[in-house]
Amino acid sequence: MTPPSTTLADTAAPINIGALDAVIEDARESLKRARQGDGHWVFELEADATIPAEYIILKHHLDEVDTEIERKLANYLREIQGAHGGWPLFHDGDVNVSASVKAYLALKLVGDSVDAPHMVRARAAIHREGGAGAVNMFTRIALALFGELPWRAVPSMPVEIMHLPPWFPFHLDKVSYWSRTVIVPLLILMVLKPKALNPRGVNIRELFLDDPQTSPPGLPNPTGSGIGKMFLGLDKVLKVVEPHFPRSLRQRAIQKALDFIKLRLNGDDGLGAIFPAMANTVMAYEALGYPKDHPDLLIAKSSIEKLLVFDGDRGYCQPCLSPIWDTSLAAHAMLEAGEAADGPVMRDALDWLAKRQITQVVGDWAARRPNLRPGGWAFQYNNDYYPDVDDTAVVAMVLDRSGDPAHQDAIGRAREWVEGMQSSNGGWGAFDPENEHYHLNHIPFADHGAMLDPPTADVSARCISFLAQLGQRKDDPVVARGVEYLKREQEKDGAWFGRWGTNYVYGTWSVLCALNAVDEDMSQPYIRKAVDWLYAHQNADGGWGEDGATYWEERRYECKESTASQTAWAVMGLMAAGEVGNENVRRGIDFLMRHERQGDKWEEKWFTAVGFPRVFYLRYHGYARYFPLWALSRYKNLVEGNRTQPLWGM
């Protein structure tokens, strides 16, 4: 293993600083112009075909079709269809049968002929993957609402779940925030079983290999375990006894579900501020017979419309909005690029962030931390019940970096909340502490593998970076537990898993930044192993890239192309390890300088982020804007300052 560079004298073929300055200045000025009117940043957040398809499906469920909107969304769905005929979870990915069935249904609802070439190819791809009977549970529920599948092909989820005590093996407090907000309105739908209005009378029987009514697909055992088999048996019992539950018990449970939703309705930012929860809420209100002018129904519908984005004759529906995340990361990049912390650009952005700290609402996280004061930030514009630990650390770090004493109270409150959200194993989850009830991964409903929010290396690293930036070091008990957690989480090959970014490059960058921030000796073998892993996965063009398929163990090293955002993470991770003088870091910087770019926007068609590994992927349109600028600026600052490692937590 090569020890970290201690001087810059060995830098080979140095970057032309004048050219580097020009790229940084152009990108910085362009990013500055991308601000919203009040000074914050927000960029498009794109998922796969599922969300725009579900928007079309929802409108046909309600018989509230806007032909112009669905025409543009249909153009988008046709555009992103894979060469294999189906729809993938990320750019150039394999066929995903669930996404493909929803996209096919949406296009048929819009009016596409089953004999159109793209529909013929889609149908063949779906058949190759096992047909519509092979879809996941969420897609099965959508098909059951349209009468395509009988409800016996869907796991039992009685609304009486709302009555279960916290000590029970299944309780809403035991699942992730996103599962919680999606499940509660879904419970109402699953008990009422409303049938989609489907004004055009569309069906997709041609996608099934067997008659779905007489031979519906059986429920899966998600883990193939004995526990999973036990849950399948329990589901059979529930299907027998559920119809006999007392009506009064059921009505009280529905009311509890409505009370849960009402409290968290979140204005026109929507329940949980995520599309699936919003859509389920609208359908639940409609199923309960809410009048069309009911304020709760109107606001729930309004929250969905805010997610639509259009570009000429095409458009799609975003899964959520990312303004806090975008603004905090863009602000870090701008400060690194030399934007004055006390100038109007940064002052407006940081004040905008500071005003959005959640200090009055005690969110769902308090189920595990009842005595902890709120003090976090959400991911979206508003989501007070669900602040995000990752966002909180990143926002608080940039407020601290600005040096503005006006933000000290906010930073202190964030530190208190982040420390309190540490799980007992030393790590941090994204939204809840101690969310490790792994037995719930065995229930049939959990076939998507995203029921829980356990601690992860990337979020934990960000929290450690934040605390270290405030002066807490390895002898601090909270930091010490966190560092030990990170050491345990390191992969055998030296990398760290990236839960929220793709993938090991993201996780390894995050952890190396944290270890540098706490003054860990970066020449230690376990850190050198991580550095060597990054070098070993650099591409011939000087960049780095990882495909979404790397979340499958057998494909963990797959890379189709270098990307700007992943290259930026890699070089920032290496610089945190003291490698600024290494020739391979220079090659990474050179890649970013050469890569196709328009102003602050580096070309990047790949998905480099994750909602749920192997299930749901994301393309942040801001990532190829602020991360490359950040990396280039950091390199310049280290070289000009004759320093080997950055001073900040990130």
N, C-alpha and C positions, 0 to 999 in steps of 0.2 A: 504494500500500500504506500502511496505517496503522501508524505506529510503536508500539511497546509502551507501555502506560501506565506512567508513572513515579510517579504519586501516586494516591491513592484519591479525590481530591476530585471527579473527574468521574463517580463512580458514580451512575447515574441510578436513580431509584425504588428506593432501597436495600431490601434484604431486611429483614423484621422479625426482628431478632436474637433476640427472645424466642421467636418461633415456631420459628426455626431451632434454637435451643437445645433446645426441647421435642422436635423430631423427632430430633435427634442423641441426646438422652438416652434416648428410648424405644427407638430402634434399637440403641444401645449395650447397654442392659440386656437387650434381647431376644437379641442376639447372644451376650452373656455366658451366658445360660441355655441356649444351643444347644450348649455345650461337651459333650464326652464326659466320663466320670467322672474321667479322669486329666488333664483340662485341655486336650486338643487338640480341634480342630474337624475334622469331615469331613461333607461334604454329598453328596447323590446326584449321580451323573455319568451323564447320560442320552445315549444315542446314538439312531440311527434304528431302524427295525424289524429291521435285520440281526442284531444281537446276540441279542435275545430269540428271534428265529426260529431262529438257529443253535443256541441252547440246546435248543429243542424237537427240532430235527433231530438233534443229537448224542444225545439220550436215545433216540430211535427207532433211530439207528444202532447203539446199544449194547443195545437192548431192555431199557432200565432206566427205563421210563416211570413218572413220578409224576403220576397223573391230576389231583390237586389243584393241583400247581404249574403244570402245563401249561394247566389251565383258566384260571388267573389270568393267565398270560402271553398266552393267546389272547384274553382280554378286552381286554388292553392293545393287542394287534395290531389288533383290530377297531376300537378307539377311535381309533387314530392313522391309520387308512386315510384317504387324501386324498379330497376331493370328486371328483377326476378318476378315482377308482376304484383307483389304484395307491398305492404307498407312496413318499414322498419321502425325501430324505436329511436334511431339516430341516423344521421346522414351516412349512407352507404352501408347500412347494417343489414342483417339477415331479415327474412320475413318474420314478422310477429303476427301470429294468427289473430290475437284479440284486437290489435290495432287495425289489422286488415279487414276484419269483419265489420268493425264500426265504420271504417272509411267506405267500404262497399255499401253498407246500409245507408249511410249519409248520401252518397252519390245516387243511389237508386231513389231515395226520397226526393232528391232534387229533380229527378227526371231522366237520369242517364239510362239509356237502353241496356238491357242485359246482353245485347248482341254487339254493343260498341266494343272495339278492340281492347280498350283498357279494362273494361269490365270482364271480358273473356279471360284476359291474362290474370286479372285479380282472382277470379273464381278458380282458375287452375291452381294458382299459388295457395289459396286457402284449402283446396282439396288436398294438395300435397302435404299440408301441415295437419291434416286430420279433420278438416271441415269445421263448420261453426260449432260443432259439439265439443271442440277442443279448447274453447276460449276460457279465460279466467273467470273468477266469480263475479267481478264487477260487470264484465260484459254479459255474463249469464243473466244478471239481474236486469240489465237494459233490454235483453232479448225477451225476458219474461214479461216485462212491462208492455212490450209490443205483441205479446201472444205467440212469439216464436218458440218459446220453450215453456213447458209446464213448470209451475213453481216447485214441484218436487225435485227438480234438477238444481235447485238453489238451496244452500245451507239454511237451516232454521236459525233465525235471529229474532226471538220474540221481543216485542217492545217492553215486556215485563223486565227485561234487563235493567231498565231504569230503576227498578226497586231493589236491586241487589246491594247488599252491604259491602263496604270497602274490603272486608276480610275475605270475601268470596273469591274463588279462583279466577272468575272473570268479573271485572269491574271497569268502568270507563276510565277511572284514574290509572289503571294498569296499562293502557294502550297509549300510543303516541297522540300528540295533539291533532295531527292530520287525520288519524283514524277516528278519533273521538268526534271531530266536527263532521266527518263524512257519515259516520255510523248513526248518529242520533236522528237526523231527519230520515235516514234510510230505514230505520226501525219502523217509522210511521208508514212508509211506503210498503214495507214488507208485511205489515199486518193488514193494511187496507187493500193492497194489491190492485191499484187502479190500472185500467188498460189505457194505453196511449190512444189519443183521439185519431191520430194517423189519417188526416183528411184525404190523402190520396190512395189509401188502402194498400200500401206497399207491404210486401213480405219478402223474405229472403230464403224461402224453403230450398232453393237450388244450392245453397251453400252447405247444407247438411248431407252427410254421407248416409245417414239412417233417418227414418221418420222421427223427428224430435218429439212428437206427441206419444207415439206408441213405444219408442225405444230411446227415451231421453238419456243423455250422458249421466253416468253415476258421479257421485261426489268424490273428489280426490283426497288422498292422504298426502298433504303437502310435504311431509318429511319422510314418509314411508316407515314411520316408527310405530312401536306398539302403542305409544300415547296417542298418535294420530288415529290408529285403529279404534282405540277406545272412544275418541271423540266422534268418529263415524257412527259407532253404536249409539252414542248419546243423541246424535242427530236423528236417528231412526225413532228413538223414544219420543223426542220432542215433537216430531211430525205427527205422532199418534195423540199425544196429550195436549198439545197446544190449542186445538180447537175447543177444548173443554175448559180452558182457563176462565175464571169468573169475569163477566163483562165489566163489573165495577173496577176490578183490579186492572183490567186492560185500559179502561178510560182514564184512570188515575195515572197510569204509566204514560199514556199519550200526552196527558197534560204536563207531566214532568219533562217529557221530551220537548214540548213546546216552550216550557219555562226556560229550559237550558238554551234553546235557540234564541228566544227573545232577549235574554240577558246578554248574549254574545252576537247579536245581529249585526252590530258593527257599522251601522249606517250604510251608505252606498259602497262601503268597502267589503261588505258581505261576511257571512259566517266563516270564521277562520281565515278570511281573505283569500280563499282558494276556490277555484272553479267547481270541483266536484261537490264540495259542501254547499256552495251557493245553489247549484242546480238541484241537488236533492231537497234543499229547503223550499225552492219554488214548487217542485212537484208535490212535496208533502202538503204545503198550504193549499194547492189546487185540489189535491185528493180529499182534503178536509172540508172543501166547499167554501173556502174564503172568497168573499166577493172580489170582483176584479179591481175595485177601488180601495181594497183594504190597505192601509198604509204599510203594514209589514210585508205584504205580497209585492206591493209596488217597489219598496226599497230593495227587496231581495232580487227582483228582476232588474232593477237599475244597476245593481252591483255587477251583474253579469255583462251588461252592455259596455261597462267601462273597460272590459278586458279585450275588446275588439280592436284590431289595428288593420289599417288598409294601406296598400301601396298600389295605386292605380287600379287595375282591374282584378287584383287579387287581395286576399286578406286572410287573417286567421284569428283565432281566439287564444289569448295567452292563459296559462294556468293560474297566474297571479301577477302582481306588479312588484317591482324590486327597487323602489326609490331609495330606501335607507341604505341598502347594500351598495347600490350604484354610487350614491352620493359619498358615502364614507370611503369607498375604494378610490373613486376618482379624486377625492380630496387628498388622500395619501399620495397619489401619483402627482398631483399638482404641486404639493409641497416639496416632494422630491425633485421636481423639475424646476424649482426655484420661484414658484409663485409666492408672493409676499404673504406671510401668515396674517398680517394686520391690514392687508389691502382689501378692497371691496369684494373681489371674487371669493376669497377664502372666508372673509367675515360673513358674507351672506350665506354661504354653504354651511358653515359651522354653526351659525345662529339657527339656521333652519333645522339642522340636526338636533341641536340642544333643546329646542322647543318640543321635540317629539319624544323626549324621554318619558317613560311611563312611571309615574310616581304615585298615582292616586288609586289605580285599579290593582287589586290583588288577584292575580290570574290563577289558572288551573294548576300551575306549578306548586301553589301553596298547599296542595294536598299532601305533599311530602316535606314541605318547608313552611309550616304554618306561622312561624314567628319571624320570618324573613321579610324585611321591608322591600317593596317593589323598587326597581331602579334600572330596568333594562330598556332596550329598544326593540321594536318589532322589525320585521323584514319589509313590510308593506307600509303604505301611508298610515293606516290605522289598523291595529290588531291588538288592543290593550290586554286581552286575556292571554295572549300568546307571544310575549316577548321572546326574542331569539338570543341565546347566549353568544353565539358567534358574532352576530351583528353588534351586540352590546360591546364586546371586546374591541372590535374594529373601530366603532364610533368613538369609544372612550379613548382609544389610543390616538386617534387623529385630533381629538379635542385637546388632549395632553400635549401633543406635538406642537400645536399652535402656540402654546405658551400664554394663552389669554387667561388671566386670573379669574375672569368672569365665569369660566367653566369648571372651576375647581370643585364646587359643590356637586355638580353633575357627575364628575369623574369619581369623586369619593363615594357617591351613592351607587354608581355602577360597580365600583370595586367591591363594595359590601354585598351587592346582589350576586355578582359572579362568584365570589368566594363561597357564598351560601349555597350556590347551585352545584357545587362540586359533589360528585357521587362518592360513595364510601370506598370505591375501588381506586380513587384518585383521579379519575377522568371526568369529563363533562359531556353530557348529551346536548342536543341542540335546544330543546325546549323544556325538558323535564329532568329532574334528578332521579336516580334509582329506577329508571324505566327499563328494567331487565327481567321481565316476567316471561322468560323464554318458553314456558309451556304453552303460551298462547300462539306460538308459531305453528303449533300442531293442529289447530282447529281448521276445518275445511274452508272457512271463510278467509283464512290467512294464506291462501295459495299465492298471493302476490308478494309475500315475504317482507312486508313493510309495516307490520303492526306496531312495532316497538321503536323507541328512540334511546338506545343504549349509548353510553359514552363512546366517543370515537377519537382517534389520534388527531385529526385535523382540527376539530373544535377544541379539544383539550390543549393543543399547541397554541391556539390563538389566545386562550385564557391565560396560559403561562406567559406568553409574550406580553400581554397587557399588564399583568401583575409585575413582571420584571421591568417593564418600561417605567413603572411607578416606583421602582427601587427595591422590590422584593427579590431576594436572591435564593440560592439553593438551600440555605439554612432556615428559610421560612417554611413552616409546617405545610401550608397549603401548596406552595410551589414544590416542595420536596416530594409530597405524595403525587403531584402531577407528573414530575419528571420520572419517578419510578414507574408510573403507569405507562408513560411513553416508551420507556425501555422495555417493558414487558410486551408492548404492542408491536415492536419492530419485527418485520418479516425475516425469515431465515436468510434471504438474499441481501438484506440490508435496508430495504425500502420500508416506507410506511404506507399503509392503505389510505386512500382518499375517499372518504364517505360522500362528501358533497362536491367534489371536483374530480375530474378524470385524470388520472387515478393515482398511481403510485408516485408520479412526478408531483402531483398536487399535495399528497400527504407528506412526502419527503421534504418538499419545500417548506411546508408549514412547520414541521418538527425542527428542521435545522435552524429556522429563524428563532424558534422558541429556545433552543439550546444555546444559541449564541447570545440571546438576550439575558439569560440567567448566568452568563459567564462560565458555561461549561467548557472544559478543556476540549477544544475541537480536534485535538490530535488523538483522542481516545479511539481505540480500535472499533467500537461500535459506530462511532460517527464516521470514521474513515470508510467503513463498510458501506455506509449510505452514500458518501461522496463517490466511491468507486462504482456503486450501482448507477448513479446518474451519468457518470462518464461512459459506462458500458452501454447505455441506452441512447447515447447521442447519435443522431443520424449523419449520414455522409455529407449532407448539405449544411451541417453545423447546428441544426435545430433539433428539437425534441417533439415527440407526438405520441399519444396513446389513444387507441380506439376504445369505444364503449364496450367492445367485446372483452376487454381485459378484466371485467368483473366476473367472467367465467374462468375458473381456475385453469382449465386446460388451454386458455387463450390469453393468459395474463401478460404476455409480452407483445401482443399484437399492435402493430403500428402501420398505418397506411400512408401517412404523410406528416411532416413536421407542421406544427401550428404556432402562431405567434404567441398565444396566451400560454401554452404549455412550455414553450421555449423561455418565455419570461420567468415562469415559475422556476424552471430548472436553473437558470443563471442566477436568480436571486437566492435560491437555496445554496448554490455553490459559493456565492459571495458571502453568505452568512457563515459558511464554513471556512472562510479565509482564502478562497480560491480565486480572488479577483485577478491575480497575476498569471493564472494558468492559460495556456494557449487555447484549450477547449472552451473556456469561458469567452475568450476573445472571439472564437468562431461562432459562438452563440449570439454574441452581440452583433457580429457581422451579418448573421442570418437575419436578425431583426431589422438591421439597416437596409438590407437588400430586398426584404420581402415586400411584395406588392402592397401598396398603401395609398389611401387618399386622405390626406390630412391626418386626423387622429385615428382613422379606421384602417387597421391592418386587415388584409383579406383573410377571412376564416369562415369556411362553410361547415366546419366540423362542430359537433357537439362536444364541449369540454367540461360539462357539469352534469350533475346527477340529482334527480329527485329521489328515486329509489333504485339502487343498483339492480340491473337485469330486468327492471320493470318500467322505469320512467326516467327519461333523460332530458337534459335542458341545454339550450344554446343561449347563453347570455350575450346579447349583441354588444354589451359594454366591455366584455372581457378583452376583445381584440382592440380596444381603444385605450383603456387605462393601464392594463398590465404591461404591455410593451413599453409604453412611455415611462412607467415606473422603473422597469429594469434598465433601460438605457440611461435614465437620469442617475440611478444609483451607481452604475458603472462609472459614469463621468465623475460623480462626486467622490467616489473612492480613489480613482486615479488622480484627480487633481488635488485631493487632500492627502495623497500618499498614505492612505489607510487601507488596511486589508479586510476589515469587517465593518458592517453597518452599525450605526449607533442606536437604531430604533427597534422596537419589538417585531415589526414586520419589514 
